[in-house]
Amino acid sequence: MRTEGTRWLPRLLGVLLLLMGMALVAGGIKLMNLGGSLYYLIAGFGFAVSGILLLALRKHALGLYGLVLLGSTAWALWEVGLDWWQLVPRLALWFALGVILLLPWARRPLRGLAGQPARVNLAILGVAVVASGASAIGSQFTHPGEIKGELGRDTTTLFNTAPDMPDGDWQAYGRTEFGDRYSPLRQITPTNIYQLEEAWRVRTGDLPSADDPVELTNQNTPLKVNGMLYACTAHSRVLALDPDTGAEIWRFDPQIKSPVGSFKGFAHMTCRGVSYYDENNYLNTDGSPAPKISEAGQAVARSCPRRLYLPTADARLIVLNADNGKVCEGFANQGTIDLTQGIGPFTAGGYYSTSPAAITRSLVIIGGHVTDNESTNEPSGVIRAYDVHDGRLVWNWDSNRPDDTKPLAPGQTYSRNSANMWSLASVDEKLGMVYLPLGNQTPDQWGADRTPGAEKFSAGIVALDLATGKVRWNYQFTHHDLWDMDVGSQPTLLDLRTADGIKPALIAPTKQGSLYVLDRRDGSAIVPIREVPAPQGAVEGDHTAPTQARSDLNLLGPDLSEQAMWGASPFDQMLCRIQFRQLRYEGQYTPPSVQGSLVYPGNVGVFNWGSVSVDPVRQLLFTSPNYMAFVSKMVPRADVAEGSKRESETSGVQPNTGAPYAVTMHPFMSPLGVPCQAPAWGYVAGIDLLSNKVVWKHKNGTSRDSSPIPIGLPIGVPSMGGSIVTASGLGFLSGTLDQYLRAYDVNTGKELWKSRLPAGGQATPMTYTGKDGKQYVLVTAGGHGSLGTTMGDYIIAYKLPN
């Protein structure tokens, strides 16, 4: 006998299905009108009618729901196949409700369940639930987007030709000025890595405050040289630490200041590293300094033979005695170069160097960050070379005056708003060249007023003569860049075996996913680069380039489609599909528009400042590509809402003062705050540089720190930070959003070991040998304000147990 008390469950399910069905119908009509999938409209009607039948306690609800679930499963498999993460928003909710409907408490109160028709309805529902569950089980054995393989060699007949240093040192940001991030150390191996344990951790004391910008970042890679570790913090403080214990030896605080009393207006604050110079590395055979230096430089060489060059967030370059942290007073003006000289006025935080300077025998070469999309009248992006001994300006290169490299006279100003270098240069002193990864002339999405210099040099690599600063060659990777595709990665130099013999190569990883491999002597392509047709139709007054350069060696993903839209549920997935249909998208290089354009790869890029690491002996490249779409929308100046706020350089309203359009930018996200594009969003990959093939590519990172429930699902998350490789066949990476330092077998890409970090590890790790003869692996764990990882002030070192 049925009682009213037993009927609440099917009626509750009926209300839920009716409401969900109505929501799907409403969204489905809008999606259909945009030319999208009819599934949501059809399924919405089916679920709504199932809900009505459940409210009426009718047996046919089970059969109808089963038919809709069966159709949903067939549709999902047709769209995405056995891809677990793509099936989840399409089927998980409907499968769970189907299981509940099979429970006796849900189906017994339904009228007319006796006899054959009841069994038919129940059988339909049962078959549908089994089919949906079976697709979920089957998808556990597939790995869409991944590549399984092995490099298959531990060595070649090639050698590491990067500048020499003791094996146990890490003397530059990329270990050497070649930017290869390769260590010849072999103590920690794929067979003993599981024993790696924390040796020490210290806290720098540099934590965010209420006066700091949102994008306070800790991207520092410390140096190990001169028997010490040298680290810098987001507020430009330098610490010298004991490499075996982490004990502080000395500390220097430049007392950075903002002209407006607060750092809140800064686009971001970071210090990726300091640079090191040792006079003893450049002595003549008789022990005298080489090359010839000025009298002031000789005094600096005697008093500060080992020096650190510190870029600060208030646009200074300060030179410190590496032994004791004291300012080298004889250098430049009381130990300091004022980098604001000659660049003209700018808003607070609008110009400074976030990355360490390049160091040569005679020069310290430095560029600067210029705030993106602030205005059309921003500081110069000039690159300057100073005498490494006395701080005298030797040459300057301004992309708007590329042939005039003689030092700027006092009182003169560099050209405004020229292309800049905010990342790191690489140097080949034997060839006498410095290689600059260039950004754009701001604003990024409006290019009608670009100068000839910007049109020629921006968003590419420029090779300058070390002695004169004159252009030796350049290669532009993005023509008339309207997508913020500045080259953020330090170029990596190595000798590469090719079909035409061994060549001195340069590898330039880029935001757009191409890895451009050039002969660093003349800029000619070693791996073919093709000009591919690009979408046309910029906003009124601007234009687009007809073609764009694409390397045959790339880690581009497939173009986005409606089927690639994702979400946490069928509802926000449907809304993402609607967004996708409302935006302009014609593939990579879709021009910015008033309608709103989808930018994929997005502004953060496939590769950013973390660059790549290369084993020059194995001829292997190890990297961590990202795949995140962004949305940009051009806003006519008259329509810019009063009080519109800029959140960072990659979100909120970008003012573009002086241009006819502002632009709004943000990651392509669902209303529930998850990416609209399907995972994975982050991988690790290994490339055989002899064949230029991707030999393996695996999802990297989990959802542990990116979801409300701290469960580490292996979804593949973005990383912001670089990798390193060792001669023993290990790769290390710490930049993932889930706050781990990980070790990988570079032969296969298999994750071998990981350690939980107390804060975001958005930095490039490094490795060195301590005074105890042990190999250490070290990482800065301080978080990234814009990415939302946990903020902190940690430096952590690991080693094998005694």
Disulfide bonds with the S-S distance in Angstrom:
Cys232-Cys271 2.10
Cys304-Cys328 2.29
Cys576-Cys676 1.95
